[in-house]
Amino acid sequence: MSYLKNQESDEFTQIINSSFDGIVIVDANGIILFQNPAYEKITGLKAKDCVGRHLQDLIDEGMIDQSVSLRVLQEQKPLTIVQKIITGKKVLVSGVPIMDTAGNIQKVMCNIRDLTTLNQLEKEIIELEKQNQRVNRELEELKEKQDAKNAIVAHDPKMKAVVERALRVAQINSAVLIQGESGVGKEGIVNLIHQYSNRNDKPLVRINCGAIPEQLLESELFGYESGSFTGASHKGKPGLFEVASKGTLFLDEIGEMPLQLQVKLLRVLQEYEITRIGGVKPIKVDVRIIAATNRNLDDMVAEGKFREDLYYRLNIIPIYVPPLRERKDDIIPLVYHFLNKIKHTYGVNRMFTRDALESFRQYDWPGNVRELQNLVERVSLMVNKPLISLTDIKKEVKTGLVQRPLNHTVDHVKKEFLPLKEQVEEFEQTLIKKALEQFPSIRQAAKALQIDQSTLLRKMQKYQIQKDAM
């Protein structure tokens, strides 16, 4: 300390002594002239044991394993080393030569940092990053859950009851059967159940049982072994029951599943194991089954078109999603929901006049939510006005597949006295006939009506409509 008092000002001494880093000054002969309080705090080496001594003596006594100052004096350049201290500490020491005008080293100034503390800080930073990733992951999962919930517009008491029921059964692994007309939003309920279940970090696998030919549906569901049939991959292929392992398998349009496959599905629900096509070894599966249909399975069971035992296995927890005409309070909120999606997707900002909104509310929407969404999007994109009136809607509707006057329900209720079911069926027949007249194939007509081809064929058979007679 006397050295500093003679050579430097008190202010300079205070600056060095206030440093959090250890500072050591060594002369040209390797003698320690000064160390600040931080050096003792970092290394545990006291000033009385170091100042005035040669660095080589400290090395010989095992107090330090090497000296950066001695290497700086030898190599005539700044250096940095990792130094081990007798106290068990490990420090990072940087030595810088201080030269006179002739280029001769007069002193070496060393800066010491505690690597033990730095390593601990690094570990803490890594742990904080892990915690941050974990929190972000949890936030993403929460967002997915919230997105699934927000995707369902439920203002009407009937739909609120559906959502509450779905949330209650989410934590239960029992099979769920969701029933309701086409376009009511059954898939949204499936997403909600999965996201709020304890399987939400595992896959939600979907398959439409009515969209895949019967001969391929079995291999899609159960997989196959190598060479089990012509065209099969030589490696074999896992089925969707295996792909959905630990997660959820959504069987849409379960009413379209052939009877012979219903038997195999029943076995899975009873034994929770599958056997691939061409295989002999059962494979255990852990998967939750959610099925959905727009058909009346009670009637199908009575007609022998759907297995009664499978029906009871699937129908452990039934959920019925009511059609839009039975939950009128959802119509206007749905319109605003779709307008908001259009705004964010296309950058198009549209609103409807009061009479237009009321006409939406009065219409029966045989295509349900899907039909409403289609019309709102179509009109919003095709009518180049910020405020869309009922007249604008009627003009646009006339250019499409069929004209569907939105005041249809109000006018016809006043004029007709037929039962509602008969009026709906009559209107449905009219739509199907016009679609078949306008499009050259049943597939194209079904696509335009936004229903599956199999569904259209069933309805044609029901109403005895022949394409060739159009």
Secondary structure by P-SEA (a helix, b strand, c coil): caaaaacccaaaaaaaaaccbbbbbbccccccccccaaaaaaccccccccccccaaaaaaaccccccaaaaaaaacccbbbbbbccccbbbbbbbbbbbcccccccbbbbbbbcaaaaaaaaaaaaaaaaaaaaaaaaaaaaaaaaaaaaacccccaaaaaaaaaaaaacccccbbbbbbcccccaaaaaaaaaaaccccccccccccccccccccccccccccccccccccccccccccccccccbbbbbcccccccaaaaaaaaaaaaccccccccccbbbbbbbbbbbbbcccaaaaaaaccccaaaaaaaacbbbbbbcccccccaaaaaaaaaaaaaaaaccbbbbbcaaaaaaaaaccccccaaaaaaaaaaaaaccccccccaaaaaaaaaacccccccaaaaaaaacccccaaaaaaaaaaaaaaaaaaacccaaaaaaaacccaaaaaaaaaaaccccccc
